[in-house]
């Protein structure tokens, strides 16, 4: 065994491990090199000091591994010291190596450590801003770019940008196109724009303004036959060779544009004349699955209504669903339901389900959308339409739906009657639980306490009328968001309908109520004793006048209209509707803004051969035109005056319902002041 051990020791050539530097005749300071965080791609150099422990010089061989570098050798004078530099070439990772210090066959080691840091991409927040990564703060730091650095101004109307104190400034963009007939400017949206220059109108008749791109504005004779004065059926003033001449108006000259079915008016024998009656054919028609539920409503020329149709769910118990004798025997003394469950009584009977939807048509007859209502158990009625949306009523509450898609925008659950709301420009005013609220995207905003059964009317203020209690409440919306409330008790007044015009509450069956600025209230009665039977809900009011419709029966019954001055109560004029044709019923009516007492009305006449419908135009108590709808359209049920046409639904002889639009009203200044609910038939509640 001893021999084996001796032989084993003799064959060992083990390399000695690291030793302390002092054993090699020198000392090292510091004991390790910590380079810390260094940006990727850059270098950091630290110094290590070698100090000799003896008076004899020492030669030390130096080495390390990347990313560290060091000189290959250090000469340490006896009894002295020498500095050696070690460099860390940073990448993007943490690195740890050793510095090897060798003297002869013995080596000492020194720990090297450094962290390479890859900086993030620093993007400046704007022009004239520099952004650079700070190693110390470990984030991007922004500083102003040097002044006079070129930059791109944010405005399209600035150019030649230069940095000033971190802001990009420029000079106004030149947009001069060299044309004296254009006004040159810069638009923030599109840049340079050049609009035609408006030259001043010449003071002399039969001269017109001209413009030359090089010389600018000037004057020239007007084209021959250009009007240069009033045009009526007596004389005509026109230009000829730059001179205004006057001649008698020849017959056949147009003196008024076409209206509905009536052609243009022409001068005949010095009078502006046109046929007073005509046939009015629809521009388009569409057959509906059933009659609309509620009213027709419009925004501009777009039409909205609810329509329901039956859904055939197939046979309910067709055939013998439980044929056989499943429990024949003694259970109930025989066959309980052996064979036909219900005798086949409803075999083949279809389901009574209804599919209801909000439907919209364009003014040219194209279907815009049909949005099925989400809850098929309730029938919904369109009541009005405006900027706030399409207002839909059901016995469960109100809905505001999108006028673009028909989808629900807002829903208000609760019992609200068909008359306990008023549509505003961007919201709805509603009576909920004896409180008047403004309902909008912001929710419900309380305005005032009102009677729980009161209807709501909107004008220059809001009015709430409780016919049972005889209580009229006026709520003024103040500029600061507050409200001012006034009440008047009209107990004993039988009027169940209120409308408003010029700040006055109008009760057609009683009179008008004016709320004064000092808080007082004036109640002024009408004098309708001799007028006949008031058709209360067919009243129109605006522009200081009220048009009240009456039925007069003296053997035969006729419908008359009386135009009353709201301020004085005096009758301005009255006359028969549809020239006294009986029996007749007004379906829809709307005011015309061309004069006080001007209105258009759609009348349905009942006669032995079937109903006929007519549009009649009134101005100052006189019928100015009568348009006959086609015989097939006589059974009118609903109607709506849009911005340029009359849209109706009518029942056909086969029981079907057709939607039709009659145009030609674009040059008639119709207003949005229609009836609330005329006779419960139809009408507009856009403004009341």
C-alpha positions as CSV (number, residue, x, y, z in Angstrom):
1,X,0.0,0.0,0.0
2,X,2.8,2.4,0.8
3,X,4.3,1.7,-2.6
4,X,1.0,2.5,-4.3
5,X,0.7,5.8,-2.4
6,X,4.3,6.9,-3.3
7,X,3.7,6.1,-6.9
8,X,0.4,8.0,-6.9
9,X,2.0,11.1,-5.4
10,X,4.8,11.0,-7.9
11,X,2.4,11.0,-10.8
12,X,0.3,14.1,-9.6
13,X,0.7,17.3,-11.6
14,X,-2.2,19.4,-10.0
15,X,-2.3,23.2,-10.8
16,X,-2.3,25.3,-7.7
17,X,-5.5,27.4,-7.2
18,X,-5.7,31.2,-6.9
19,X,-3.8,32.8,-4.1
20,X,-3.9,36.1,-2.4
21,X,-1.9,38.9,-4.1
22,X,0.3,39.4,-1.0
23,X,1.6,35.9,-1.5
24,X,2.9,37.0,-4.9
25,X,4.7,40.0,-3.4
26,X,2.2,42.8,-3.9
27,X,-1.1,44.2,-2.7
28,X,-4.1,45.2,-4.9
29,X,-6.6,48.1,-4.3
30,X,-9.6,48.0,-4.5
31,X,-10.3,44.3,-3.8
32,X,-12.8,44.2,-6.8
33,X,-13.9,46.5,-9.6
34,X,-17.6,47.4,-9.8
35,X,-18.4,49.2,-13.0
36,X,-22.1,49.7,-12.3
37,X,-24.6,50.5,-15.1
38,X,-23.0,51.5,-18.5
39,X,-24.9,52.3,-21.7
40,X,-24.7,49.8,-24.4
41,X,-22.0,50.6,-27.0
42,X,-20.0,52.7,-24.6
43,X,-17.0,52.0,-22.3
44,X,-16.1,52.7,-18.7
45,X,-12.5,52.5,-17.4
46,X,-11.5,52.0,-13.7
47,X,-8.1,51.9,-12.1
48,X,-6.6,49.2,-9.9
49,X,-3.4,50.0,-7.9
50,X,-0.6,47.4,-7.5
51,X,1.8,48.1,-4.5
52,X,5.1,46.1,-4.0
53,X,5.6,44.3,-0.7
54,X,9.3,44.0,-1.1
55,X,12.2,46.1,-2.3
56,X,12.6,43.9,-5.3
57,X,10.7,44.7,-8.4
58,X,7.8,42.5,-9.4
59,X,6.6,41.6,-12.9
60,X,2.9,40.7,-13.1
61,X,1.2,39.1,-16.1
62,X,-2.4,40.4,-16.5
63,X,-5.3,38.8,-18.4
64,X,-9.1,38.9,-18.5
65,X,-12.0,38.0,-20.8
66,X,-14.3,40.1,-22.9
67,X,-16.1,42.4,-22.5
68,X,-13.3,43.5,-20.2
69,X,-9.8,44.5,-21.4
70,X,-6.5,45.2,-19.6
71,X,-2.8,45.6,-20.5
72,X,-0.9,42.4,-20.7
73,X,1.8,43.2,-18.0
74,X,2.5,45.4,-15.1
75,X,6.0,46.3,-13.8
76,X,5.9,47.1,-10.0
77,X,9.1,48.9,-8.8
78,X,10.4,47.6,-5.5
79,X,8.9,49.4,-2.6
80,X,6.6,51.4,-4.9
81,X,3.2,51.2,-6.6
82,X,1.7,51.3,-10.1
83,X,-1.8,52.0,-11.5
84,X,-3.4,49.7,-14.1
85,X,-6.5,50.6,-16.1
86,X,-9.3,48.0,-16.7
87,X,-12.0,48.8,-19.3
88,X,-15.6,47.5,-19.5
89,X,-17.0,47.6,-23.1
90,X,-20.8,47.5,-22.3
91,X,-23.3,45.4,-24.2
92,X,-26.9,45.0,-23.2
93,X,-26.4,42.4,-20.4
94,X,-24.9,42.0,-17.0
95,X,-21.3,40.6,-17.1
96,X,-19.0,39.2,-14.4
97,X,-15.4,38.2,-15.0
98,X,-12.0,38.1,-13.2
99,X,-8.7,39.9,-13.7
100,X,-6.0,37.3,-13.5
101,X,-2.6,38.4,-12.0
102,X,0.2,35.9,-12.5
103,X,3.7,35.8,-11.1
104,X,5.6,32.7,-12.1
105,X,3.2,29.8,-11.8
106,X,1.0,31.3,-9.2
107,X,-2.1,33.4,-9.9
108,X,-4.3,35.8,-7.9
109,X,-7.7,36.9,-9.1
110,X,-9.7,40.2,-8.9
111,X,-13.5,40.2,-9.5
112,X,-14.8,42.4,-12.3
113,X,-18.6,43.3,-12.6
114,X,-20.6,45.5,-14.9
115,X,-24.2,45.9,-16.3
116,X,-24.7,46.9,-19.9
117,X,-27.9,48.9,-20.4
118,X,-29.8,49.2,-23.7
119,X,-31.5,52.6,-23.7
120,X,-35.2,52.8,-24.8
121,X,-36.2,54.7,-27.9
122,X,-36.9,58.3,-26.8
123,X,-39.4,60.1,-29.0
124,X,-39.7,63.8,-28.6
125,X,-43.2,65.0,-27.7
126,X,-43.1,67.7,-30.3
127,X,-41.2,69.9,-32.7
128,X,-38.2,71.7,-31.2
129,X,-37.9,69.2,-28.4
130,X,-35.0,66.8,-28.0
131,X,-35.4,63.6,-26.1
132,X,-32.5,61.5,-24.7
133,X,-32.2,58.6,-22.3
134,X,-30.7,59.5,-18.9
135,X,-28.8,56.6,-17.3
136,X,-28.8,58.2,-13.9
137,X,-32.6,58.7,-13.9
138,X,-33.4,55.7,-16.0
139,X,-35.9,57.6,-18.2
140,X,-36.1,59.8,-21.3
141,X,-35.3,63.5,-20.6
142,X,-36.6,66.2,-22.9
143,X,-34.8,69.4,-23.5
144,X,-35.4,72.3,-25.9
145,X,-33.8,72.1,-29.3
146,X,-31.2,74.7,-30.1
147,X,-32.6,78.0,-31.2
148,X,-32.8,78.5,-35.0
149,X,-33.0,74.7,-35.6
150,X,-35.3,74.0,-38.6
151,X,-38.7,72.7,-37.7
152,X,-42.1,71.9,-39.3
153,X,-44.9,74.2,-37.9
154,X,-48.0,72.4,-36.7
155,X,-50.2,74.9,-38.6
156,X,-50.6,74.4,-42.4
157,X,-50.8,78.2,-42.6
158,X,-47.2,78.7,-41.3
159,X,-44.0,78.1,-43.1
160,X,-40.2,78.5,-42.7
161,X,-40.3,77.1,-39.2
162,X,-37.5,77.9,-36.7
163,X,-37.1,76.8,-33.1
164,X,-37.4,79.4,-30.4
165,X,-37.2,78.4,-26.7
166,X,-38.6,75.0,-27.5
167,X,-41.4,76.2,-29.7
168,X,-41.7,75.9,-33.5
169,X,-42.5,79.4,-34.9
170,X,-43.0,80.3,-38.5
171,X,-44.2,83.1,-40.7
172,X,-47.6,83.4,-42.3
173,X,-48.0,81.3,-45.5
174,X,-48.3,83.4,-48.6
175,X,-51.4,82.4,-50.6
176,X,-51.5,85.2,-53.1
177,X,-52.4,83.6,-56.5
178,X,-51.9,86.9,-58.4
179,X,-55.6,87.1,-59.3
180,X,-57.4,90.3,-58.4
181,X,-60.7,88.5,-58.6
182,X,-60.1,86.2,-55.7
183,X,-59.8,86.8,-52.0
184,X,-56.8,84.8,-50.8
185,X,-56.6,83.3,-47.4
186,X,-55.3,80.3,-45.5
187,X,-57.6,77.7,-44.0
188,X,-56.4,75.7,-41.0
189,X,-58.1,72.6,-42.6
190,X,-57.0,72.8,-46.3
191,X,-54.3,75.5,-46.6
192,X,-54.6,78.2,-49.2
193,X,-58.1,79.0,-50.4
194,X,-59.1,81.4,-53.1
195,X,-62.7,82.6,-53.0
196,X,-64.3,84.8,-55.6
197,X,-64.0,88.5,-54.8
198,X,-67.4,90.2,-54.3
199,X,-67.3,93.3,-56.4
200,X,-69.7,96.2,-55.3
201,X,-73.0,96.3,-57.1
202,X,-73.3,99.3,-59.5
203,X,-75.6,102.1,-58.5
204,X,-76.9,102.5,-62.0
205,X,-79.7,100.2,-63.2
206,X,-78.9,97.7,-65.9
207,X,-75.2,97.7,-65.0
208,X,-73.6,94.7,-63.5
209,X,-70.4,94.2,-61.6
210,X,-67.5,92.6,-63.5
211,X,-64.0,91.5,-62.6
212,X,-60.7,91.1,-64.5
213,X,-58.0,89.0,-63.0
214,X,-55.4,91.7,-63.8
215,X,-57.4,95.0,-63.3
216,X,-59.9,93.9,-60.7
217,X,-63.5,95.1,-60.3
218,X,-65.4,97.0,-63.0
219,X,-68.9,97.5,-64.6
220,X,-70.6,96.4,-67.7
221,X,-74.2,96.5,-69.2
222,X,-76.5,93.8,-67.9
223,X,-77.7,91.2,-70.4
224,X,-80.8,92.1,-72.3
225,X,-84.2,91.2,-70.6
226,X,-82.6,91.3,-67.1
227,X,-85.2,92.5,-64.6
228,X,-84.5,96.0,-63.4
229,X,-87.6,96.8,-61.4
230,X,-90.9,95.3,-60.0
231,X,-92.5,92.6,-62.0
232,X,-96.3,92.3,-61.7
233,X,-99.2,91.8,-64.0
234,X,-99.4,95.5,-64.8
235,X,-95.9,96.4,-66.0
236,X,-92.6,94.7,-66.5
237,X,-89.2,96.4,-66.1
238,X,-86.3,95.0,-68.1
239,X,-82.9,96.0,-69.4
240,X,-82.2,96.6,-73.1
241,X,-78.9,97.8,-74.4
242,X,-77.9,98.8,-70.8
243,X,-81.1,100.9,-70.3
244,X,-84.0,100.0,-68.0
245,X,-87.3,100.0,-70.0
246,X,-90.9,99.7,-68.8
247,X,-93.5,97.9,-70.9
248,X,-97.0,96.5,-70.2
249,X,-96.8,92.9,-68.9
250,X,-97.9,90.5,-71.6
251,X,-100.3,87.7,-70.8
252,X,-98.6,84.4,-69.9
253,X,-95.8,85.8,-67.8
254,X,-95.3,83.6,-64.7
255,X,-96.2,85.5,-61.5
256,X,-96.1,82.8,-58.9
257,X,-94.4,79.4,-58.6
258,X,-96.3,76.1,-58.7
259,X,-97.8,74.9,-55.4
260,X,-98.7,71.2,-54.9
261,X,-101.0,70.2,-57.7
262,X,-101.5,73.8,-58.9
263,X,-99.4,74.9,-61.8
264,X,-97.5,78.2,-61.9
265,X,-99.7,81.3,-61.9
266,X,-99.5,83.5,-65.0
267,X,-100.6,87.0,-65.8
268,X,-104.0,87.1,-67.6
269,X,-105.7,90.4,-68.3
270,X,-103.5,92.2,-65.8
271,X,-104.3,89.7,-63.1
272,X,-102.1,86.9,-61.6
273,X,-104.3,83.9,-62.1
274,X,-104.0,80.1,-61.8
275,X,-106.5,77.2,-61.6
276,X,-107.9,76.9,-58.1
277,X,-108.3,73.1,-58.2
278,X,-106.3,70.3,-59.6
279,X,-105.5,66.6,-59.3
280,X,-102.6,65.7,-57.0
281,X,-100.8,62.5,-57.8
282,X,-98.3,61.0,-55.5
283,X,-94.5,61.1,-56.1
284,X,-94.2,57.6,-54.7
285,X,-96.1,55.0,-52.8
286,X,-95.3,51.9,-50.7
287,X,-97.6,49.2,-49.5
288,X,-97.3,48.6,-45.7
289,X,-97.9,45.3,-43.9
290,X,-100.5,47.0,-41.7
291,X,-101.7,50.4,-40.6
292,X,-99.0,52.4,-38.6
293,X,-99.6,52.4,-34.8
294,X,-99.7,55.9,-33.4
295,X,-98.6,58.8,-35.6
296,X,-96.4,59.7,-38.5
297,X,-93.5,61.8,-37.5
298,X,-90.8,63.5,-39.6
299,X,-87.4,65.2,-39.4
300,X,-86.7,67.2,-42.5
301,X,-88.0,64.9,-45.2
302,X,-87.3,61.6,-43.4
303,X,-90.4,59.8,-42.1
304,X,-90.8,57.6,-39.0
305,X,-93.7,55.3,-37.8
306,X,-94.4,52.1,-36.0
307,X,-95.9,49.2,-37.8
308,X,-96.9,45.7,-36.7
309,X,-97.6,42.5,-38.6
310,X,-98.8,39.1,-37.6
311,X,-96.2,36.3,-37.4
312,X,-97.3,32.9,-38.6
313,X,-95.7,30.4,-36.2
314,X,-97.1,27.4,-38.0
315,X,-99.7,24.9,-36.7
316,X,-100.0,24.8,-33.0
317,X,-101.6,21.4,-32.4
318,X,-101.9,20.1,-36.0
319,X,-102.6,16.5,-36.3
320,X,-102.9,14.1,-33.3
321,X,-100.2,15.2,-30.9
322,X,-101.0,12.6,-28.3
323,X,-102.8,10.0,-30.2
324,X,-103.2,6.7,-28.4
325,X,-104.5,5.7,-25.0
326,X,-101.6,6.7,-22.7
327,X,-103.6,6.4,-19.4
328,X,-106.6,4.4,-20.5
329,X,-108.0,2.4,-17.6
330,X,-109.5,3.2,-14.3
331,X,-107.9,6.5,-13.5
332,X,-110.9,8.6,-14.5
333,X,-113.2,5.9,-15.6
334,X,-112.0,5.4,-19.1
335,X,-109.8,7.0,-21.7
336,X,-108.6,10.3,-20.3
337,X,-107.2,11.8,-23.5
338,X,-106.9,8.8,-25.8
339,X,-106.8,9.9,-29.4
340,X,-107.0,13.6,-30.2
341,X,-105.9,15.8,-27.3
342,X,-108.3,18.6,-28.2
343,X,-110.2,17.0,-30.9
344,X,-108.1,18.7,-33.5
345,X,-109.9,22.0,-32.8
346,X,-106.8,24.1,-33.4
347,X,-105.1,22.0,-35.9
348,X,-103.4,24.3,-38.4
349,X,-104.3,27.5,-36.4
350,X,-101.4,30.0,-36.6
351,X,-99.8,31.7,-33.6
352,X,-101.2,35.2,-32.7
353,X,-97.7,36.8,-32.3
354,X,-97.1,40.3,-33.5
355,X,-93.8,41.6,-34.9
356,X,-93.6,45.3,-34.4
357,X,-90.8,47.6,-35.7
358,X,-89.8,51.2,-36.1
359,X,-89.7,52.0,-39.8
360,X,-88.2,55.0,-41.6
361,X,-88.5,56.2,-45.2
362,X,-86.6,58.9,-47.0
363,X,-88.5,61.7,-48.7
364,X,-87.9,60.0,-52.0
365,X,-89.6,56.8,-51.0
366,X,-86.7,54.5,-50.1
367,X,-86.8,52.5,-46.9
368,X,-84.0,53.7,-44.6
369,X,-84.4,51.0,-41.9
370,X,-86.8,48.7,-40.1
371,X,-85.7,48.1,-36.5
372,X,-87.7,45.4,-34.8
373,X,-88.7,46.3,-31.3
374,X,-86.9,44.3,-28.6
375,X,-90.1,43.5,-26.6
376,X,-92.8,42.0,-28.7
377,X,-95.4,41.9,-25.9
378,X,-96.0,45.7,-26.1
379,X,-97.3,47.8,-28.9
380,X,-95.3,51.0,-29.3
381,X,-96.4,54.2,-30.9
382,X,-94.3,56.9,-32.6
383,X,-95.3,60.2,-31.1
384,X,-92.8,62.7,-32.4
385,X,-89.3,63.2,-33.9
386,X,-86.7,65.8,-33.6
387,X,-83.0,66.5,-32.9
388,X,-83.2,64.5,-29.7
389,X,-84.4,61.4,-31.6
390,X,-87.6,59.5,-32.3
391,X,-89.9,59.5,-29.4
392,X,-91.8,56.2,-28.9
393,X,-94.6,55.7,-26.4
394,X,-96.0,52.5,-24.8
395,X,-97.9,51.8,-21.6
396,X,-94.6,50.9,-20.0
397,X,-92.9,54.3,-20.6
398,X,-91.1,56.4,-23.2
399,X,-88.1,55.6,-25.4
400,X,-85.9,57.9,-27.4
401,X,-84.6,56.0,-30.4
402,X,-81.9,56.8,-33.0
403,X,-83.1,58.6,-36.1
404,X,-80.3,56.9,-38.0
405,X,-80.8,53.2,-37.0
406,X,-83.9,53.0,-34.8
407,X,-81.9,51.5,-31.8
408,X,-82.8,52.6,-28.3
409,X,-80.9,55.6,-27.1
410,X,-82.7,56.3,-23.8
411,X,-85.5,54.5,-22.0
412,X,-87.8,56.0,-19.3
413,X,-89.8,53.3,-17.5
414,X,-93.0,54.3,-15.8
415,X,-96.6,55.3,-16.6
416,X,-96.6,58.3,-18.8
417,X,-99.7,59.3,-20.7
418,X,-99.6,60.2,-24.4
419,X,-99.9,63.9,-23.5
420,X,-97.6,64.1,-20.5
421,X,-94.5,65.1,-22.5
422,X,-93.2,67.8,-24.8
423,X,-90.3,67.4,-27.3
424,X,-87.6,70.0,-27.0
425,X,-84.6,70.7,-29.3
426,X,-82.2,68.3,-27.6
427,X,-84.3,66.8,-24.8
428,X,-87.8,65.8,-23.7
429,X,-89.9,67.4,-20.9
430,X,-92.0,64.9,-19.1
431,X,-94.4,64.7,-16.2
432,X,-93.4,61.7,-14.0
433,X,-94.9,61.0,-10.6
434,X,-96.2,64.6,-10.2
435,X,-92.9,66.1,-11.2
436,X,-91.8,68.0,-14.3
437,X,-88.4,66.8,-15.5
438,X,-86.1,67.4,-18.4
439,X,-85.0,64.0,-19.8
440,X,-81.8,63.8,-21.9
441,X,-78.5,62.0,-22.2
442,X,-77.6,63.4,-18.8
443,X,-80.6,61.7,-17.2
444,X,-83.6,63.2,-15.5
445,X,-83.3,66.8,-14.2
446,X,-86.0,67.9,-11.8
447,X,-87.7,71.2,-12.8
448,X,-90.8,71.7,-10.7
449,X,-93.7,70.0,-8.9
450,X,-96.8,69.8,-11.0
451,X,-100.1,68.0,-10.9
452,X,-99.8,64.3,-11.5
453,X,-102.4,64.2,-14.2
454,X,-101.2,67.3,-16.1
455,X,-100.4,67.3,-19.7
456,X,-97.2,69.1,-20.9
457,X,-96.9,71.9,-23.5
458,X,-93.8,73.6,-24.7
459,X,-93.5,77.2,-25.9
460,X,-91.4,80.1,-24.7
461,X,-91.9,78.4,-21.4
462,X,-93.3,75.0,-20.2
463,X,-97.0,74.7,-19.3
464,X,-98.7,71.9,-17.4
465,X,-102.5,71.7,-17.5
466,X,-104.6,69.5,-15.3
467,X,-108.1,69.7,-16.7
468,X,-109.7,67.8,-13.8
469,X,-108.2,70.1,-11.2
470,X,-108.4,73.2,-13.3
471,X,-104.8,74.0,-12.5
472,X,-102.5,75.6,-15.1
473,X,-98.8,75.8,-14.2
474,X,-96.1,77.8,-16.1
475,X,-92.5,76.9,-15.6
476,X,-89.9,79.2,-17.1
477,X,-86.4,77.9,-17.6
478,X,-83.9,80.5,-16.5
479,X,-80.4,81.2,-18.1
480,X,-78.7,80.1,-14.9
481,X,-80.3,76.7,-14.9
482,X,-83.0,77.6,-12.4
483,X,-86.8,77.7,-12.9
484,X,-89.5,80.2,-12.2
485,X,-93.0,78.7,-11.5
486,X,-96.4,80.4,-11.7
487,X,-99.8,78.8,-11.1
488,X,-103.4,79.9,-11.8
489,X,-106.5,78.0,-10.7
490,X,-109.1,77.8,-13.5
491,X,-111.6,75.6,-11.7
492,X,-114.8,75.2,-13.8
493,X,-113.0,75.6,-17.1
494,X,-114.1,72.7,-19.4
495,X,-111.2,73.0,-21.8
496,X,-109.2,69.7,-21.9
497,X,-106.6,71.1,-24.3
498,X,-104.0,73.8,-24.0
499,X,-101.6,75.2,-26.6
500,X,-99.3,78.2,-26.5
501,X,-98.3,81.1,-28.8
502,X,-96.3,84.2,-28.2
503,X,-95.9,83.3,-24.5
504,X,-99.6,83.1,-23.9
505,X,-101.4,79.9,-22.8
506,X,-104.4,79.3,-25.0
507,X,-107.4,77.3,-23.9
508,X,-109.5,77.0,-27.0
509,X,-112.8,76.4,-25.1
510,X,-112.2,79.2,-22.6
511,X,-109.7,81.9,-23.4
512,X,-106.1,82.9,-23.1
513,X,-104.0,83.2,-20.0
514,X,-101.1,85.7,-19.9
515,X,-98.5,85.5,-17.2
516,X,-97.1,89.0,-16.6
517,X,-93.5,89.9,-15.7
518,X,-94.6,91.3,-12.3
519,X,-96.1,87.9,-11.4
520,X,-99.7,88.8,-12.2
521,X,-102.0,86.6,-14.3
522,X,-104.6,87.9,-16.8
523,X,-107.3,85.5,-17.9
524,X,-109.1,86.8,-21.0
525,X,-112.1,84.9,-22.4
526,X,-112.9,84.3,-26.1
527,X,-116.2,85.3,-27.6
528,X,-117.2,82.1,-29.4
529,X,-120.9,82.1,-28.6
530,X,-121.9,82.4,-32.2
531,X,-119.1,80.3,-33.7
532,X,-120.6,76.8,-33.4
533,X,-119.3,73.7,-31.8
534,X,-115.6,74.0,-31.2
535,X,-113.3,71.3,-32.5
536,X,-111.0,71.9,-29.6
537,X,-108.0,69.7,-30.5
538,X,-107.9,71.0,-34.1
539,X,-106.7,74.4,-33.0
540,X,-103.6,76.0,-34.6
541,X,-101.7,79.0,-33.1
542,X,-98.6,80.9,-33.8
543,X,-97.4,84.4,-34.8
544,X,-100.0,86.2,-32.7
545,X,-103.1,84.4,-34.1
546,X,-105.1,81.4,-33.4
547,X,-107.1,79.4,-36.0
548,X,-110.0,77.7,-34.3
549,X,-112.2,75.2,-36.2
550,X,-115.9,74.8,-35.5
551,X,-118.8,72.7,-36.7
552,X,-121.9,74.5,-37.7
553,X,-125.1,72.7,-38.2
554,X,-128.1,74.4,-39.6
555,X,-129.8,71.6,-41.5
556,X,-126.5,70.4,-42.8
557,X,-123.3,70.5,-40.8
558,X,-120.2,72.4,-42.1
559,X,-116.7,72.9,-40.8
560,X,-115.6,76.5,-40.4
561,X,-112.3,78.2,-39.3
562,X,-112.1,81.4,-37.4
563,X,-108.8,83.4,-37.2
564,X,-108.5,85.2,-33.9
565,X,-106.0,87.8,-32.7
566,X,-104.4,86.4,-29.6
567,X,-103.7,89.8,-28.0
568,X,-107.2,91.3,-28.4
569,X,-109.4,88.3,-29.0
570,X,-110.9,90.0,-32.0
571,X,-112.0,87.9,-35.0
572,X,-109.8,88.7,-38.0
573,X,-111.7,86.5,-40.5
574,X,-113.6,83.3,-40.8
575,X,-114.7,81.0,-43.6
576,X,-115.8,77.5,-44.5
577,X,-113.3,74.7,-44.9
578,X,-113.5,72.8,-48.1
579,X,-116.1,75.4,-49.2
580,X,-118.7,73.9,-46.9
581,X,-118.7,70.4,-48.3
582,X,-120.3,68.0,-45.8
583,X,-119.8,65.7,-44.2
584,X,-116.0,66.4,-44.0
585,X,-113.3,65.8,-41.4
586,X,-110.0,67.5,-41.0
587,X,-107.2,64.9,-40.8
588,X,-104.1,67.2,-40.4
589,X,-103.3,70.8,-40.6
590,X,-100.2,73.1,-40.3
591,X,-99.5,76.8,-40.4
592,X,-97.8,78.6,-43.3
593,X,-95.4,81.3,-42.2
594,X,-96.1,83.6,-45.2
595,X,-98.7,85.5,-43.3
596,X,-101.0,85.6,-40.2
597,X,-103.8,83.2,-40.6
598,X,-102.2,81.2,-43.4
599,X,-102.4,77.4,-43.1
600,X,-102.7,74.2,-45.1
601,X,-105.2,71.6,-44.2
602,X,-106.0,68.0,-45.3
603,X,-109.7,67.2,-45.3
604,X,-111.4,63.9,-45.7
605,X,-114.8,64.0,-47.3
606,X,-117.3,61.2,-46.8
607,X,-119.6,60.6,-49.7
608,X,-121.8,57.8,-51.1
609,X,-119.2,56.8,-53.7
610,X,-116.5,56.5,-51.1
611,X,-114.3,59.0,-49.2
612,X,-112.2,61.6,-51.0
613,X,-109.3,63.6,-49.6
614,X,-108.3,67.2,-50.4
615,X,-105.5,69.6,-49.6
616,X,-106.8,73.2,-49.1
617,X,-104.5,76.2,-48.8
618,X,-105.8,79.3,-46.8
619,X,-104.4,82.8,-46.7
620,X,-106.2,85.6,-44.8
621,X,-109.4,83.6,-44.7
622,X,-109.6,82.8,-48.3
623,X,-109.1,79.5,-50.0
624,X,-106.3,79.9,-52.4
625,X,-106.1,76.4,-53.8
626,X,-107.7,72.9,-53.6
627,X,-105.8,69.7,-54.6
628,X,-107.7,66.4,-55.0
629,X,-105.9,63.3,-54.0
630,X,-106.5,60.2,-56.2
631,X,-109.8,58.5,-55.5
632,X,-107.9,55.4,-54.3
633,X,-106.2,57.5,-51.7
634,X,-109.5,59.0,-50.3
635,X,-109.7,56.9,-47.2
636,X,-106.8,58.8,-45.5
637,X,-106.1,57.7,-41.9
638,X,-102.8,59.4,-41.0
639,X,-101.0,62.4,-42.4
640,X,-97.8,64.4,-41.8
641,X,-96.5,67.6,-43.4
642,X,-92.7,67.2,-43.9
643,X,-90.4,69.9,-45.1
644,X,-91.5,69.7,-48.7
645,X,-94.4,67.2,-49.0
646,X,-97.5,65.8,-47.5
647,X,-97.2,62.1,-46.5
648,X,-100.4,60.1,-45.9
649,X,-101.5,56.5,-45.2
650,X,-104.8,55.4,-46.7
651,X,-106.9,52.3,-46.6
652,X,-107.4,50.6,-49.9
653,X,-110.6,48.8,-51.1
654,X,-108.9,45.5,-50.5
655,X,-108.2,46.4,-46.9
656,X,-104.5,47.1,-47.4
657,X,-102.7,50.2,-46.3
658,X,-100.5,52.4,-48.6
659,X,-98.0,55.0,-47.7
660,X,-97.9,57.9,-50.2
661,X,-96.0,61.1,-50.6
662,X,-97.4,64.2,-52.4
663,X,-94.7,66.7,-53.3
664,X,-94.6,70.3,-54.6
665,X,-94.7,71.9,-51.2
666,X,-91.0,72.9,-51.2
667,X,-91.8,76.6,-52.0
668,X,-94.6,76.7,-49.4
669,X,-93.1,78.0,-46.1
670,X,-94.7,75.3,-43.9
671,X,-94.0,75.6,-40.2
672,X,-93.6,72.9,-37.6
673,X,-96.7,74.1,-35.7
674,X,-99.2,71.3,-36.2
675,X,-101.8,69.8,-34.1
676,X,-101.1,67.8,-30.9
677,X,-103.5,64.9,-31.5
678,X,-106.2,66.0,-33.8
679,X,-109.3,64.0,-33.0
680,X,-107.1,61.2,-31.9
681,X,-106.3,60.5,-35.6
682,X,-102.8,61.8,-36.3
683,X,-100.7,65.0,-36.5
684,X,-97.5,66.5,-35.5
685,X,-96.3,67.3,-32.0
686,X,-93.0,68.8,-32.9
687,X,-93.9,72.2,-31.6
688,X,-97.0,73.1,-29.7
